[in-house]
Amino acid sequence: MAFGKKSGGAGLRDLVKRNKDFGGKLVWKMYTKANSKWCQIMQAKYLDSSNPIIILSISNPPDGSAMWNFMLSSRDVVTQFITWQIHNGESTNFRFDSWNGFPTLAQVPQLQLVIPIFIQKWGHKLINYVSGVALYSKKVIWKDIDIDIKDSLRRLIGTLLSQRTVILLDKEDKIIWSPSANGNYTVQNGYVALQHMMNQQQSQRDFFFSWNSAVMPKGGCFSWLALKNRILTSNKLAKLQIVQQFKYVMCDQVSEDVDHLFLQCPFAHQCWRFVTNKLELSMAFPNTIWDFFQAWPTLFK
């Protein structure tokens, strides 16, 4: 029910995710307003540090009060989307930090054996890998890779670094929350990010026809139930142990299910042929109701 309408849900708010968004807001506040009295108390009690970044980077934070544990359980909605906005390059870790919106270099499998050599030679901070700045564009010029590695790896590293445009400024690097246009975490954007994460884990289905404004609400709701296989057919009622399984009354051939009811029955097939002929459409008829909706031309779009 909490999925968006185009993903097969009813578009209702998921209160669990909404609650997690508010926890993420408290985590973001501890980073952005570290000088407030409340944040100073929490940092001194649980983190033993005045560094505001620690709330985002600590790997094994201690348990504490109900409020603190709630914040920890909500922390991933913030940490999964943070990235460094490069200014002077002195605070950003070249290997393990995401910077300018790109994934960390530590996530590139081909560089697992090469990056430690870089770290040993030049260190951890991003500024250590800069040899200069272009005269007019002010873009950084990366140091030459003067170590003995394969040419393919050398080209890969050059490509990865050329994609990450960096312009040095005379101020400290800053952590931003990438889904937001201004880089600040908000409850509304946090909910959208969580919904996006959930949709990526689920099979994407376009329920455009069910929720289209041109469709009568009763018909749209019924088609949504059909696509979700929730209509009380013979098979469904028998599965729920309400009635004995029986054959479809229109053809008296096989037991009634959603696909047979709408497509596989000879009577349903004749109905669809009549409709498509009237609309002057030529289309194949799949065996499942979902494949049928997917194959339907973009008539109402």
C-alpha positions as CSV (number, residue, x, y, z in Angstrom):
1,M,0.0,0.0,0.0
2,A,2.9,2.3,0.6
3,F,4.4,1.9,-2.9
4,G,3.7,4.7,-5.4
5,K,0.8,4.2,-7.7
6,K,3.0,3.6,-10.7
7,S,4.8,0.9,-8.7
8,G,1.6,-1.0,-7.9
9,G,0.8,0.6,-4.5
10,A,-1.9,2.9,-3.3
11,G,0.4,5.9,-2.8
12,L,-0.1,6.0,1.0
13,R,2.6,7.2,3.4
14,D,4.7,4.5,5.1
15,L,4.7,5.6,8.7
16,V,7.7,3.4,9.5
17,K,9.8,5.2,6.8
18,R,8.3,8.5,7.8
19,N,9.5,7.9,11.4
20,K,13.0,7.0,10.1
21,D,13.1,10.2,8.1
22,F,12.7,12.2,11.3
23,G,15.5,10.2,12.9
24,G,17.7,11.1,9.9
25,K,16.9,14.7,10.5
26,L,18.3,14.4,14.1
27,V,21.5,12.8,12.7
28,W,21.9,15.6,10.2
29,K,21.3,18.2,12.9
30,M,24.2,16.7,14.9
31,Y,26.5,17.3,12.0
32,T,25.2,20.7,10.8
33,K,24.5,22.3,14.2
34,A,27.3,20.7,16.3
35,N,27.6,23.9,18.4
36,S,24.1,23.7,19.8
37,K,23.9,22.6,23.4
38,W,21.9,19.5,22.7
39,C,24.4,18.2,20.1
40,Q,27.3,19.0,22.4
41,I,25.7,16.9,25.2
42,M,25.1,13.9,22.8
43,Q,28.6,14.0,21.4
44,A,30.2,14.2,24.8
45,K,28.0,11.4,26.2
46,Y,28.1,8.9,23.4
47,L,30.9,9.8,21.0
48,D,33.5,11.3,23.3
49,S,34.5,13.7,20.5
50,S,33.7,17.3,19.4
51,N,34.2,16.4,15.7
52,P,30.8,16.7,14.1
53,I,31.7,14.3,11.3
54,I,32.0,11.4,13.8
55,I,28.2,10.9,13.9
56,L,28.3,10.1,10.1
57,S,31.5,8.0,10.0
58,I,31.7,6.0,13.2
59,S,31.4,2.3,12.4
60,N,30.4,0.8,15.8
61,P,28.6,3.5,17.8
62,P,27.7,2.6,21.4
63,D,24.1,1.9,22.5
64,G,22.4,4.4,24.8
65,S,19.0,6.0,25.4
66,A,15.9,5.3,23.4
67,M,16.4,8.6,21.5
68,W,20.1,7.8,20.7
69,N,19.3,4.2,19.5
70,F,16.5,5.6,17.4
71,M,18.9,8.0,15.7
72,L,21.4,5.1,15.1
73,S,18.7,3.0,13.5
74,S,17.8,6.0,11.2
75,R,21.4,6.9,10.4
76,D,21.7,5.0,7.1
77,V,19.2,7.2,5.3
78,V,21.7,10.0,5.7
79,T,25.1,8.1,5.4
80,Q,24.1,6.3,2.2
81,F,23.7,9.5,0.3
82,I,26.4,11.8,1.7
83,T,29.3,13.0,-0.5
84,W,32.1,15.5,0.0
85,Q,32.0,18.8,-1.9
86,I,35.6,19.5,-2.6
87,H,37.0,22.9,-1.8
88,N,40.6,22.7,-0.6
89,G,40.9,18.9,-0.6
90,E,42.4,18.7,2.8
91,S,39.5,16.9,4.6
92,T,38.5,14.4,2.0
93,N,39.9,10.8,2.0
94,F,41.0,10.0,-1.6
95,R,40.2,6.3,-1.2
96,F,37.3,5.8,1.2
97,D,35.2,9.0,0.8
98,S,32.6,9.7,-1.9
99,W,33.4,13.1,-3.4
100,N,31.6,15.3,-5.9
101,G,28.8,12.7,-6.0
102,F,30.9,9.8,-7.3
103,P,31.2,6.4,-5.6
104,T,34.3,5.8,-3.5
105,L,37.4,4.5,-5.3
106,A,37.5,1.7,-2.8
107,Q,34.4,0.3,-4.5
108,V,36.2,-0.2,-7.9
109,P,37.3,-3.9,-8.0
110,Q,40.2,-3.3,-10.4
111,L,41.8,-0.8,-8.0
112,Q,41.9,-2.9,-4.9
113,L,45.6,-3.8,-5.3
114,V,46.7,-0.4,-6.8
115,I,45.1,2.1,-4.4
116,P,47.2,0.9,-1.3
117,I,50.3,1.7,-3.4
118,F,49.0,5.2,-3.9
119,I,48.3,5.6,-0.2
120,Q,51.8,4.5,0.7
121,K,53.3,6.9,-1.7
122,W,51.1,10.0,-1.4
123,G,48.9,9.5,1.7
124,H,45.2,9.6,2.3
125,K,44.1,13.1,1.6
126,L,42.9,14.1,-1.8
127,I,45.0,17.3,-2.0
128,N,48.1,15.1,-1.9
129,Y,47.2,13.8,-5.4
130,V,47.0,17.2,-7.0
131,S,50.1,18.5,-8.9
132,G,48.7,21.8,-9.9
133,V,45.8,23.9,-11.1
134,A,44.9,24.8,-14.7
135,L,45.5,28.5,-15.5
136,Y,42.1,29.5,-16.8
137,S,39.6,26.8,-15.7
138,K,41.1,26.5,-12.2
139,K,40.6,22.7,-12.5
140,V,43.0,20.5,-10.7
141,I,45.8,18.6,-12.5
142,W,46.3,15.2,-11.1
143,K,49.7,13.8,-10.4
144,D,51.2,11.4,-13.0
145,I,50.9,7.7,-12.2
146,D,54.6,7.0,-12.2
147,I,54.3,3.5,-10.7
148,D,54.7,0.1,-12.5
149,I,51.1,-0.9,-13.4
150,K,49.4,-2.3,-16.5
151,D,48.4,0.2,-19.2
152,S,44.7,-0.8,-18.8
153,L,44.8,0.1,-15.2
154,R,46.6,3.4,-15.9
155,R,43.9,4.3,-18.5
156,L,41.1,3.3,-16.0
157,I,42.5,5.5,-13.3
158,G,42.9,8.4,-15.7
159,T,39.3,8.0,-16.8
160,L,38.0,7.9,-13.2
161,L,39.9,11.0,-12.2
162,S,39.0,12.9,-15.4
163,Q,35.3,12.3,-14.6
164,R,35.7,13.9,-11.2
165,T,36.1,17.6,-12.0
166,V,37.6,19.4,-9.0
167,I,38.1,23.1,-8.7
168,L,40.1,24.1,-5.6
169,L,38.8,26.9,-3.4
170,D,40.2,28.6,-0.4
171,K,37.8,27.0,2.1
172,E,37.3,23.7,3.9
173,D,35.6,20.7,2.2
174,K,32.0,20.2,3.0
175,I,29.8,17.2,3.4
176,I,26.5,17.4,1.5
177,W,23.5,15.1,1.2
178,S,23.4,14.4,-2.6
179,P,19.7,13.8,-3.3
180,S,18.9,17.4,-2.2
181,A,19.4,20.3,-4.6
182,N,21.0,22.5,-1.9
183,G,22.9,19.6,-0.2
184,N,20.8,19.7,3.1
185,Y,18.8,16.8,4.4
186,T,15.1,17.3,4.7
187,V,12.4,14.9,5.9
188,Q,10.5,15.1,2.6
189,N,13.6,14.3,0.5
190,G,14.6,11.6,2.9
191,Y,11.2,9.8,2.4
192,V,11.6,10.0,-1.4
193,A,15.1,8.5,-1.1
194,L,13.8,5.6,1.1
195,Q,11.0,5.0,-1.4
196,H,13.6,4.9,-4.2
197,M,15.6,2.4,-2.3
198,M,12.5,0.3,-1.8
199,N,11.5,0.5,-5.4
200,Q,15.0,-0.7,-6.5
201,Q,14.6,-3.8,-4.4
202,Q,11.2,-4.6,-5.8
203,S,10.2,-5.5,-9.3
204,Q,9.1,-2.3,-11.1
205,R,5.6,-2.4,-12.6
206,D,4.0,0.4,-14.5
207,F,0.4,0.5,-13.2
208,F,-0.3,3.5,-15.5
209,F,-3.7,2.2,-16.7
210,S,-5.0,1.6,-13.2
211,W,-4.3,5.1,-11.9
212,N,-4.9,7.1,-15.1
213,S,-7.2,10.0,-14.8
214,A,-9.1,8.9,-17.9
215,V,-10.1,5.6,-16.2
216,M,-13.1,5.3,-13.9
217,P,-12.0,4.8,-10.3
218,K,-14.0,1.5,-10.0
219,G,-12.4,0.1,-13.2
220,G,-8.9,1.3,-12.2
221,C,-9.2,-0.3,-8.8
222,F,-10.4,-3.6,-10.3
223,S,-7.5,-3.6,-12.8
224,W,-5.1,-2.9,-10.0
225,L,-6.5,-5.9,-8.1
226,A,-6.2,-8.1,-11.2
227,L,-2.6,-7.1,-11.8
228,K,-1.9,-7.9,-8.1
229,N,-3.7,-11.2,-8.4
230,R,-6.2,-10.3,-5.7
231,I,-9.5,-10.9,-7.4
232,L,-11.6,-13.5,-5.7
233,T,-11.6,-16.1,-8.5
234,S,-12.2,-19.8,-8.0
235,N,-8.5,-20.6,-7.4
236,K,-8.2,-17.7,-4.9
237,L,-11.3,-18.7,-2.9
238,A,-10.2,-22.3,-2.9
239,K,-6.7,-21.3,-1.7
240,L,-8.4,-19.3,1.1
241,Q,-10.5,-22.5,1.9
242,I,-13.7,-20.6,1.4
243,V,-15.2,-22.8,-1.4
244,Q,-14.3,-25.8,-3.4
245,Q,-12.5,-25.2,-6.6
246,F,-14.8,-25.0,-9.6
247,K,-14.6,-24.4,-13.4
248,Y,-15.2,-21.1,-15.0
249,V,-18.9,-20.8,-15.8
250,M,-18.5,-19.1,-19.2
251,C,-16.6,-21.9,-20.8
252,D,-16.8,-24.8,-18.3
253,Q,-13.3,-25.9,-19.3
254,V,-10.7,-25.2,-16.6
255,S,-10.7,-23.7,-13.1
256,E,-11.1,-20.0,-12.8
257,D,-8.0,-17.8,-12.3
258,V,-7.1,-14.2,-13.3
259,D,-5.3,-15.1,-16.5
260,H,-8.0,-17.4,-17.7
261,L,-10.8,-15.0,-16.7
262,F,-9.3,-12.1,-18.8
263,L,-7.4,-13.8,-21.6
264,Q,-7.3,-17.5,-21.9
265,C,-11.0,-18.2,-22.0
266,P,-12.4,-18.3,-25.6
267,F,-15.2,-15.9,-24.6
268,A,-12.6,-13.4,-23.2
269,H,-10.6,-13.8,-26.3
270,Q,-13.6,-12.9,-28.5
271,C,-14.3,-9.9,-26.4
272,W,-10.8,-8.6,-26.8
273,R,-10.8,-9.2,-30.5
274,F,-14.0,-7.2,-30.8
275,V,-12.4,-4.3,-28.8
276,T,-9.1,-4.2,-30.8
277,N,-10.9,-4.4,-34.1
278,K,-13.1,-1.4,-33.1
279,L,-9.9,0.5,-32.2
280,E,-8.1,-0.7,-35.3
281,L,-5.3,-2.1,-33.3
282,S,-3.2,-5.1,-34.1
283,M,-1.5,-6.7,-31.2
284,A,-0.5,-10.1,-29.9
285,F,-2.3,-11.6,-26.9
286,P,0.0,-13.0,-24.2
287,N,-1.0,-15.7,-21.8
288,T,-0.8,-13.5,-18.6
289,I,-2.7,-10.4,-17.7
290,W,0.5,-8.6,-16.7
291,D,2.2,-9.3,-20.1
292,F,-1.0,-8.2,-21.8
293,F,-0.9,-4.8,-20.0
294,Q,2.8,-4.5,-20.9
295,A,2.1,-5.2,-24.5
296,W,-0.8,-2.8,-24.8
297,P,0.1,0.2,-27.0
298,T,0.5,3.6,-25.3
299,L,-3.0,4.5,-26.1
300,F,-3.8,6.8,-23.1
301,K,-0.3,8.3,-22.7
